[in-house]
Amino acid sequence: MSHARRGLRERTGQAKDRCLSLWARAGTLLPVRVLRRFTAINGKNRMIILASQAFTALVPLLLVIASIASGHEHNHLATSLISRFRLQGQAAVAVRTLFSKPPDAAGGFGVLSIVLLLFSVLSLARTLQNTFEMAWSLPARGLRGTLYGIGGTALFAMELAAVTLFASLLRGIPGGAVATWLARLAESVLVWLLLQYVLLSRRIPWRRLVPGALLAGAGQLGITVYSAVYMPGLIAANSARYGIIGVSLALITWLLIIAAAVVAGAAAAAELAGQPLILSE
């Protein structure tokens, strides 16, 4: 009996050693290291905060743009969104209503509204920058760093506009679809390279940012495909069920996915660059 118990203990110990060895090997894999860094910087909460701040900043900003750029009868922003997501019927009506100025509305935006909008944009910029700083285990840079964060957020917004511009310019030409995807990839990689450099306050050399920029550019193309395939149905279903509020819910879902990709991309970029993970106390 004692011999059988001894043999069982040996087999159990060997199995435990093999499991520990496999676990140690798995810890060296890039996905596991990215997940570990994502968890260490509290990535789940960060993506939720980033998405909520993006919603409170971008939706009012889009409404301001719609009010300035559109007349009572022509809403170019709503038309662009409807074309972008190929919306029809009630979904198109809901989007046009959401971004339209009421016919009897008069006057512009008050000072308080503008101040709140600026505060929302600044909060979004600071959260975006802090996410990259935490992922790279870098300390905050105070006011100077905040200016870099604002510049990075503005660059990100311009990059989204540039993607749409590229698509519209290349649409309809021979080989336009292929040229559009290649142009988007090249433009996305270049912008993400510059974006990381700015958000990290120029503390990381360019060469160490290249792998993360390549990954972010590819990820952005993936989100573009998701947006084209999944978002039209989601907006149509939500608008049919909840009306204008359904469009807002669909936008929140979209922003959550983008925020998750941004936070995970920041963690992956730091891992690809071999940046040590330093946990703050």
C-alpha positions as CSV (number, residue, x, y, z in Angstrom):
1,M,0.0,0.0,0.0
2,S,2.8,2.4,0.9
3,H,4.5,1.6,-2.4
4,A,1.3,2.5,-4.3
5,R,1.0,5.8,-2.4
6,R,4.6,6.6,-3.1
7,G,4.0,6.0,-6.8
8,L,0.9,8.1,-6.8
9,R,2.7,11.0,-5.2
10,E,5.6,10.7,-7.7
11,R,3.1,10.8,-10.7
12,T,1.2,13.7,-9.1
13,G,4.5,15.6,-8.6
14,Q,5.5,14.9,-12.2
15,A,2.2,16.1,-13.5
16,K,2.4,19.3,-11.4
17,D,5.9,20.0,-12.7
18,R,4.8,19.6,-16.2
19,C,1.8,21.9,-15.7
20,L,4.2,24.5,-14.1
21,S,6.6,24.2,-17.0
22,L,3.8,24.6,-19.5
23,W,2.5,27.6,-17.6
24,A,6.0,29.2,-17.6
25,R,6.3,28.6,-21.3
26,A,2.8,30.1,-21.9
27,G,3.9,33.2,-20.0
28,T,6.4,34.0,-22.7
29,L,3.9,34.0,-25.5
30,L,2.9,37.5,-26.8
31,P,-0.9,37.2,-26.3
32,V,-0.3,36.1,-22.6
33,R,2.1,38.9,-22.0
34,V,-0.3,41.5,-23.6
35,L,-3.2,40.1,-21.4
36,R,-1.0,40.4,-18.3
37,R,-0.1,44.0,-19.1
38,F,-3.7,44.8,-20.0
39,T,-4.8,43.5,-16.6
40,A,-2.0,45.2,-14.8
41,I,-3.1,48.6,-16.1
42,N,-6.8,47.9,-15.3
43,G,-7.6,47.8,-19.0
44,K,-11.2,46.8,-18.6
45,N,-12.1,49.9,-16.6
46,R,-9.9,52.1,-18.8
47,M,-11.7,51.0,-22.0
48,I,-15.1,51.8,-20.4
49,I,-13.9,55.2,-19.2
50,L,-12.4,56.0,-22.6
51,A,-15.5,55.0,-24.5
52,S,-17.8,57.0,-22.2
53,Q,-15.6,60.1,-22.4
54,A,-15.4,59.7,-26.2
55,F,-19.2,59.6,-26.3
56,T,-19.7,62.6,-24.1
57,A,-17.1,64.5,-26.1
58,L,-17.7,63.4,-29.7
59,V,-21.5,63.4,-29.9
60,P,-21.8,67.0,-28.7
61,L,-18.9,68.0,-31.0
62,L,-20.6,66.3,-33.9
63,L,-23.8,68.2,-33.1
64,V,-21.9,71.5,-33.1
65,I,-20.3,70.6,-36.4
66,A,-23.8,69.6,-37.8
67,S,-25.2,72.9,-36.6
68,I,-22.5,74.9,-38.2
69,A,-22.0,73.0,-41.4
70,S,-25.7,72.2,-42.1
71,G,-28.7,74.3,-42.9
72,H,-32.2,73.5,-42.0
73,E,-32.7,71.4,-45.0
74,H,-29.3,69.9,-45.7
75,N,-27.5,67.9,-43.0
76,H,-24.2,66.9,-44.6
77,L,-22.9,65.1,-41.4
78,A,-26.0,62.9,-41.2
79,T,-25.9,62.2,-44.9
80,S,-22.2,61.1,-44.5
81,L,-23.0,58.8,-41.6
82,I,-26.0,57.3,-43.5
83,S,-23.7,56.7,-46.5
84,R,-20.9,55.3,-44.4
85,F,-23.1,52.7,-42.7
86,R,-25.4,52.2,-45.7
87,L,-28.5,52.9,-43.7
88,Q,-32.0,52.9,-45.1
89,G,-35.5,53.5,-43.9
90,Q,-36.1,54.1,-40.2
91,A,-32.5,53.8,-39.3
92,A,-31.6,56.6,-41.8
93,V,-34.4,58.8,-40.4
94,A,-33.2,58.3,-36.8
95,V,-29.6,59.3,-37.7
96,R,-30.8,62.3,-39.6
97,T,-33.0,63.4,-36.7
98,L,-30.2,62.9,-34.2
99,F,-27.8,65.1,-36.0
100,S,-30.3,67.7,-37.3
101,K,-30.9,71.1,-35.8
102,P,-34.6,71.7,-34.9
103,P,-36.4,74.0,-37.4
104,D,-37.5,76.4,-34.7
105,A,-34.1,76.5,-33.0
106,A,-32.4,79.9,-32.9
107,G,-29.1,81.2,-31.7
108,G,-25.8,79.4,-31.1
109,F,-24.3,77.6,-28.2
110,G,-23.9,79.2,-24.9
111,V,-20.6,79.8,-23.1
112,L,-21.4,77.1,-20.5
113,S,-22.0,74.6,-23.3
114,I,-18.7,75.4,-25.0
115,V,-16.9,75.2,-21.6
116,L,-18.4,71.8,-20.9
117,L,-17.5,70.6,-24.4
118,L,-13.9,71.7,-24.0
119,F,-13.7,70.0,-20.6
120,S,-15.0,66.7,-22.1
121,V,-12.5,66.9,-24.9
122,L,-9.6,67.6,-22.4
123,S,-10.7,64.7,-20.2
124,L,-10.7,62.4,-23.2
125,A,-7.2,63.6,-24.2
126,R,-5.9,63.1,-20.7
127,T,-7.4,59.6,-20.4
128,L,-6.0,58.6,-23.8
129,Q,-2.5,59.8,-22.9
130,N,-2.6,58.3,-19.5
131,T,-3.5,54.9,-21.0
132,F,-0.4,54.9,-23.1
133,E,1.8,56.2,-20.3
134,M,0.5,53.4,-18.0
135,A,1.0,50.7,-20.7
136,W,4.6,51.9,-21.2
137,S,5.2,52.3,-17.4
138,L,6.1,56.0,-17.8
139,P,5.3,58.7,-15.3
140,A,2.9,61.6,-16.2
141,R,4.5,64.8,-17.5
142,G,2.1,67.3,-15.9
143,L,1.0,70.4,-17.9
144,R,3.5,69.8,-20.7
145,G,2.3,66.2,-21.1
146,T,-1.3,67.4,-21.2
147,L,-0.5,69.6,-24.2
148,Y,1.0,66.5,-25.9
149,G,-2.2,64.6,-25.1
150,I,-4.4,67.3,-26.6
151,G,-2.2,67.3,-29.7
152,G,-2.4,63.5,-29.9
153,T,-6.2,63.5,-29.6
154,A,-6.5,66.2,-32.3
155,L,-4.2,64.1,-34.5
156,F,-6.4,61.0,-33.9
157,A,-9.5,63.0,-34.9
158,M,-7.8,64.3,-38.1
159,E,-6.7,60.7,-38.9
160,L,-10.3,59.5,-38.9
161,A,-11.3,62.4,-41.2
162,A,-8.3,61.6,-43.5
163,V,-9.4,57.9,-43.8
164,T,-12.9,59.0,-45.0
165,L,-11.3,61.5,-47.4
166,F,-9.0,58.8,-48.9
167,A,-12.0,56.5,-49.3
168,S,-14.1,59.2,-51.1
169,L,-11.2,60.3,-53.4
170,L,-10.3,56.7,-54.5
171,R,-13.8,55.4,-54.9
172,G,-14.8,54.8,-58.5
173,I,-11.3,54.7,-60.0
174,P,-9.9,51.4,-61.5
175,G,-8.6,49.3,-58.7
176,G,-10.0,51.8,-56.2
177,A,-10.9,49.2,-53.6
178,V,-7.4,47.8,-53.4
179,A,-5.8,51.3,-53.6
180,T,-8.1,52.4,-50.8
181,W,-7.1,49.6,-48.5
182,L,-3.4,50.1,-49.2
183,A,-3.7,53.8,-48.7
184,R,-5.6,53.3,-45.4
185,L,-3.0,50.9,-44.1
186,A,-0.1,53.2,-45.0
187,E,-1.8,56.2,-43.6
188,S,-2.9,54.4,-40.4
189,V,0.6,53.1,-39.7
190,L,2.2,56.5,-40.2
191,V,-0.4,58.3,-38.0
192,W,-0.2,55.7,-35.2
193,L,3.6,56.0,-35.3
194,L,3.3,59.7,-34.8
195,L,0.4,59.4,-32.4
196,Q,2.3,57.1,-30.0
197,Y,5.3,59.4,-30.2
198,V,3.2,62.4,-29.2
199,L,1.1,60.7,-26.5
200,L,4.3,59.4,-24.9
201,S,5.7,62.9,-24.9
202,R,8.6,62.0,-27.2
203,R,10.2,59.8,-24.6
204,I,10.3,56.6,-26.7
205,P,12.6,56.4,-29.8
206,W,10.8,56.0,-33.2
207,R,12.2,52.6,-34.0
208,R,10.7,51.1,-30.8
209,L,7.3,52.4,-31.9
210,V,7.2,50.9,-35.3
211,P,5.9,47.4,-34.3
212,G,3.1,48.9,-32.3
213,A,2.2,51.2,-35.2
214,L,2.1,48.3,-37.7
215,L,-0.2,46.4,-35.3
216,A,-2.4,49.4,-34.7
217,G,-2.7,50.1,-38.4
218,A,-3.8,46.5,-39.1
219,G,-6.2,46.7,-36.1
220,Q,-7.8,49.8,-37.4
221,L,-8.5,48.1,-40.8
222,G,-10.1,45.3,-38.8
223,I,-12.4,47.7,-37.0
224,T,-13.2,49.3,-40.4
225,V,-14.3,45.9,-41.7
226,Y,-16.4,45.3,-38.5
227,S,-18.0,48.8,-38.9
228,A,-19.0,48.1,-42.5
229,V,-20.3,44.6,-41.8
230,Y,-21.8,44.7,-38.3
231,M,-22.7,48.4,-37.5
232,P,-25.4,48.9,-40.2
233,G,-27.5,46.0,-38.8
234,L,-26.9,47.1,-35.2
235,I,-28.0,50.6,-35.9
236,A,-31.1,49.4,-37.9
237,A,-32.1,47.0,-35.2
238,N,-31.6,49.5,-32.3
239,S,-33.4,52.3,-34.2
240,A,-36.3,50.1,-35.0
241,R,-36.6,49.1,-31.3
242,Y,-35.7,52.3,-29.5
243,G,-35.7,55.1,-32.1
244,I,-33.1,57.8,-31.7
245,I,-31.9,56.4,-28.4
246,G,-31.1,53.1,-30.2
247,V,-28.7,55.0,-32.5
248,S,-26.9,56.3,-29.4
249,L,-26.7,52.8,-27.9
250,A,-25.2,51.5,-31.2
251,L,-22.6,54.3,-31.1
252,I,-21.7,53.5,-27.5
253,T,-21.2,49.8,-28.5
254,W,-19.0,51.0,-31.4
255,L,-16.9,53.2,-29.2
256,L,-16.5,50.4,-26.6
257,I,-15.0,48.2,-29.3
258,I,-12.7,51.0,-30.5
259,A,-11.6,51.8,-26.9
260,A,-10.9,48.1,-26.2
261,A,-8.7,48.0,-29.3
262,V,-6.9,51.2,-28.3
263,V,-6.1,50.0,-24.8
264,A,-5.1,46.5,-25.9
265,G,-3.0,48.0,-28.7
266,A,-1.2,50.2,-26.2
267,A,-0.3,47.1,-24.1
268,A,0.7,45.2,-27.2
269,A,2.9,48.0,-28.5
270,A,4.8,48.1,-25.2
271,E,5.3,44.4,-25.2
272,L,6.5,44.3,-28.8
273,A,9.0,47.0,-27.8
274,G,10.2,45.0,-24.8
275,Q,9.3,47.7,-22.4
276,P,9.5,46.4,-18.8
277,L,6.2,46.4,-16.9
278,I,6.6,48.4,-13.7
279,L,3.5,48.3,-11.4
280,S,2.8,51.4,-9.4
281,E,2.3,51.0,-5.7
